[in-house]
Amino acid sequence: VSDRIETLVAQLGNVEVVTYARETECCGFGGTFAIKQPDISGAMVKDKTDALRATRATRVISQDCGCLMNIGGAFARQAGRLGECPEFQHIAEFLWERTA
Amino acid sequence: MNGANGFQRRVDEALHNGQMRRNFRTALTSIQAKREAQFSDDAQLQALREQVRAVRASALTQQAELLERLETRLTENGIRVHWAETADQANAIICAILEAAGASTVVKGKSMVSEETGLNHYLERRGIEVIESDLGEFIIQLAKEPPSHIVAPAIHKNRREIAELFRDAFPGIPYSEDIEQLTRNARLVLREKFAAADAGISGVNFAVAESGTLCLVENEGNGRLTTTAPRVHIAITGVEKVVENLSDVPPLLEILTKSATGQPLTTYVNMISRPRQPGELDGPQEVHLVLLDNGRSGIRSDDELLDTLLCIRCGACINYCPVYIQLGGHAYGTVYPGPIGIVLEPQRLGLEQAGALTSACTLCGACGEVCPVKIPLPRLINRLRAEAVQGVRGAVPLSGRRSLRKAREAGAWKLWCGLYTRPRLYRLFTLVVTRLRWLAPARLGGWTRYRIAPRPAERALRELACREGFRVE
C-alpha cells in the first residue's frame, strides 16, 4: 500500500512528497527484534534517520505505527546532536488533520 | 562453534567494524541495482518465478527417482557416482579418489557444499595442497577466513585490504590497488597452479537426470579450467540439486544469474557430461560426482520446511536482508548466512546450535519478495522461532526444539495473550495506562540506547472515537 499512499498524499494541496535513499529498506523495528537485538536494530534505524534527515523534510508520514515509534523515537533521541526533528504522523492523523 | 552467546559476541564485533560495514553497504547497493535492472518488467519476473518454482518443486517431489536416473545416465557417460550421507563421508570419498589417483595438488572452483563439509581442512591435514581458484575464494583463502557471502565470498573486503593481502602473500609481485592489476596478478599465480594441479574439485549448480549433465556457471573461466585442465575432476553437490530435464535448465539459469549478480548470463556456462574420450585432446581422464545428503533428507519430512530445499543458492535473499547489510556474513558463524542461513542452519545443525540466528530478523519480508523460487523465508523463520521456544504441534520434532524457551518471556506472552483476548479487561488496561501515563519509565533497556521511550497517549483511540460520536462495540 505504500505506493498508493504516496500517490494519494502527492495529490493534496500544499504537500511536496520527497523521496529518500533506500525507501523500501526495513527501519529495524520488527517487534521483539528491537528488544532482542537492540544494537542491530539501533544500527538499522540510524541508517533510516540519516537517509530521512538528508531530505530536510519537515514531516514523516507512515501507515505503520511500529515504524513511526521506532524512527520517531530515534529522531527524538538524536535531536539536538544531529539537528531538527521532523514531525511524525500516522497517515490517518495527517488526513484527519487536513479534513477537520 | 555457535550458541546464543557466540552469536551475540560476533554481532557486537561486526557492528563495531565500520570499514567492513561500509564495504557491505557499497557492494550490496550495487548488486541490488544490477538485479533490479534485469527485472524491470515485474509481470515477466513473476511468471518466471512461478515457472522455476514449479520446476524445482517437481524435482523435489520426484527426487529419489531422479537421483537414480541421474546415477544411471552419469555411469553410462563414464562419470563415477558416489553417495555420502555425512560431511565426513564426503570428505573421505574425495580423499580416497585423490589418493588412488596419486594427486597431491588440487585446484578448486567455488563450492558451498565443500564449505559445509570442511573439505579444504580435511585434505590439507592429509598433506594435499588445495588452491581456491575463484578470485573471491582465492582472496579469503589468503586471509584464512571463511566466505562471508555464498556468491561473493570476499565481499567484505575492499580493494586496499585485498592489495595488502596480495603484498604479504606474493612479495615478488609489485604492489597495486588497481582492480584490473590485482586480477591480473591473481591470474598469474593461478595459471601455474592450474597447469600443475593433479585434480580439480568443483561444485554443481544443477544436475540433469535425463541426460546425466552437470551444469556449472561461473564468470572467471576458473571453473572451466578446474573441470578440464587437471587429469581428475571431482564434482560435489547436495542431493537436492537434481532436476529432471535439460529443458529445465534455461529458465533456471536465467533466474539464477539475474538474481545472483544481475547478469543475463554468466561468462561461462559449463555443461559437463563425460570424461575425455579416446582421440580427444583435452578434458579430465576421470570425472566423479559426490552426492551429499548431510541432513537434507531430514528436512524432507516436513511439508512446510521442505521449501528450504528449493533453494538454488543465488544469494538474493542475502543481498536484500537489512540485517545482513548491517552485520555481514561472518557474524552468523555458519556456512550459510542471511535469511537462507537462518532457515537452513538450524535444521542442519539443530536449534541449540543455530536457533539464536532466528532472532536476527525483523520479518520485513524483503527476502521472500526477491527469492527466485518463492521460498516463504519469513514464514519459515517465524516457524523456526516458534519451534525454538515452544515446538509446533503435529510437526516432526526438530533437534533442539524448545531449547531457547525462557520462563519469563513465555509468561509475558501469556499475559499479553490474556489481555488481548478479553475486550473488557483490555479496555480497563488502556484506561489505567492512559491515566497513569506519567508513570511510564523513561529508560527501557536496549530500546532507549537509540531512541526515547514511547509514552502512552492521553486517551485511547476507542475513547476518542466514542467522544466523536462513533458507535463502538
Interface residues (C-beta under 8 A of the other chain):
Chain A: R22 T24 E25 C26 G28 F29 G30 G31 F33 A34 I35 K36 Q37 P38 D39 I40 S41 G42 A43 M44 V45 K46 D47 M69 N70 G73 A74 A76 R77
Chain B: V11 D12 L15 R21 T29 P322 V323 I325 Q326 L327 S359 A360 C361 T362 L363 C364 A366 G445 G446 W447 T448 R449 Y450 R451 I452 A453 P454
